[in-house]
Amino acid sequence: MKNLQDDKQRDLLKNKSDGINKFLTTNQGLKINDDNNSLKAGERGPTLLEDFILREKITHFDHERIPERIVHARGSGAHGFFEVTNPIPELTKAGFLQTMGLKTPVFTRFSVVTGSRGSTDLARDVRGFAVKFYTQEGIHDFVGNNMPVFFIQDANKFPDLVHAVKPEPHNEIPQAASAHDTFWDFVSLMPESMHNVLWLMSDRAIPRSYRMMEGFGIHTFRLINEANESVFVKFHWKPKLGTHAVVWDEAQKISGKNSDFHRQDLWDAIEMGNFPEWELGIQIIPAADEHKYEFDLLDPTKLVPEELVPVTIIGRMVLNKNPDNFFAETEQIAFHPGHMVPGIDFSNDPLLQGRLFSYTDTQLSRLGSPNFHEIPINRSIAPVHNNQREGHMRQEINKGRVSYHPNSLGSGCPFQTKISEGGFSSFNERIDAHKIRGRSKSFNDHFGQSKLFFNSQTPAEKSHIVKALRFELGKVETTTIRVRMLGLLSQVDMQLAEQVAKGLGATVPPILEKPINHGVSPENEMGDQESQTVKQLVSSSDALTMIKNPINSSTIATRRVGIICAEGVSETSVLNMKEALIKHDAKGFIIAPHLGNLQTKENGAIAIDFSFLTTSSVLFDAIYIPHTTNVTSLIENEDVQEFLNDAYKHCKVIAADGEAKKVIQAVSLSSKIKEDDKGIIISDNAASSEFIEQFIEAMGKHRFWDREENLYNKK
Ligand code: HDE
């Protein structure tokens, strides 16, 4: 049967202004006349093997999936640019960091580490922050995370860590969660993971948005200038919107209501022209200071406090274009910390050194061929000439008979490049050492910076860490693992351990005289590699908190306000609020019992964005109930009560004006509201400018943590 719809679409396409007639074809370019029916022996007969069109289509479909990433399988990415705002030629010869205002195209992929490709965005997890720079000197990748430290010190332990945190192998449960026995079994036996474990239990692990996360290179890298002088550096991405998180109960609910929450947030922000932006900063450590600190610069479980070495901003990154095709770009992009340009180099961090092997190796199974660099998203904009040839799916048609170096038949091409003309060379660090399977003593302190991190947190943040640990260890079934963790926590902070123990109905074991350290080989265990706490030069650092972080500002740009309405709503209230939000680059959404339109008090109509069925309180940053003549319908609506109770519990701003204040007074949370709660804004006058200003100012505070019980200081 002929499909009329197809005829219409074909005519439409024929008339498209780009003038291209897009006929449906096979992969060989054959025009297809019927894409709805397979070739059969008679209308009611069996399908014929001859149907090469059907077989081509189904075969391609059968092979549409590629293996997901071993880690960081779930991610979202976008195109953009990096611009130099503070050139550093005195530190590096890297071309893309030389000139004020120079822009380099980038593609950035954010990811969740543990879950599979289809898992939730809001898992408690580390986030990946990987940036591919398409520089004139070749590809440069920054493959970092949203936390500045890692769980392990040596690449050899990475497969163990990942096996422990991934779903347990016998039943593949739980998905995208560290709250299970094998993870805590492993980390409780690896004191070196303590620092990163605390970051994981903090709100950094449940960001409000990819756009509100810091990024860190973690490892120490080197910069090298024209004179071949080198400094050590740590890389930092600082988000323009500040660092913000959701609360754990909210994260779990978001996972059910919209598991694409972060993906959608990034996509929508870019579509709406609210381009996410970060500053790139470096901490510069002169070569002479390599051994100055109480920690080792090569130890990836340590950070360099910003109080010791401030961050110098050198550029900014703006993400301004969504991918055209998720698979072709976000899925097929292949990052590698070893994609380097001249002027940047590695340090001897043993974790980084191991990564330098892993990333090309993994692309061979994931993308299936050593030619993955030819996939469009991975291609260098600098010309590529070498003698590598052939292999699966080779795209390049190399000409001529010469594929070796040196040669005379090809006039010596391609040539090697002198260092002075841009050829890559490694920093010629002097190494004079014995071959050893072991670790430096300078890696032995596992608790000093764990304490620094914990001590730096605000009371609300400490309380969240207690709750997270109670949750995670509460999901652990093996009691001895819980107790072992309490022992480790007590070496960070006794009150922290006691509060967690209280939630678990357990007691903190006595501190071992010699802390266990299973991160070393048995011969060394109680010898010169034993774990020890070293006195820290810095005891507290605001840069390590989210709430007191100096980069935070009171902007409400891109925040979402749920405006709860019923028939008879005041159009003036709604429009005034929406307009004010737009002025601050935020957005209000109308939520009502049904979709379609609402009749307003002024007899106009307002279009509804969501019904209570299609959205949820956890998908908004703040709630506003505008004055309405029909307040009883809202008071009696259980969905409204759930909306407000959740918003209150998650410490969000709730506002109501005119008659709508009765809604807040009526719901169950009203008895809990303290008089001095500045996050509850009520006005008798509908939509006064003072009320709206107060609402926007309160939103700028993000959350009102005073509403929560402070678990840390509680006796
Ligand atoms: Fe990765 N990591 N990693 N990693 N990593 C991968 O490479 C690995 C580590 C990071 O959006 C894999 O292409 C080893 C630290 C990000 O595509 C794999 C070790 C940091 C991404 C791999 C580490 C990272 C990956 C999986 C320990 C922060 C996602 C798929 C020696 C500085 C990149 C892939 C993207 C991905 C190996 C530790 C960041 C298997 C062996 C530390 C952001 O090659």
Boltz pocket constraint, residues with backbone or C-beta under 6 A from the ligand:
constraints:
  - pocket:
      binder: B
      contacts: [[A, 69], [A, 70], [A, 71], [A, 72], [A, 75], [A, 109], [A, 110], [A, 111], [A, 127], [A, 128], [A, 129], [A, 130], [A, 143], [A, 144], [A, 145], [A, 150], [A, 154], [A, 155], [A, 156], [A, 158], [A, 216], [A, 217], [A, 218], [A, 219], [A, 300], [A, 330], [A, 333], [A, 334], [A, 335], [A, 350], [A, 351], [A, 352], [A, 354], [A, 355], [A, 358], [A, 359], [A, 360], [A, 362], [A, 363]]
      max_distance: 6.0
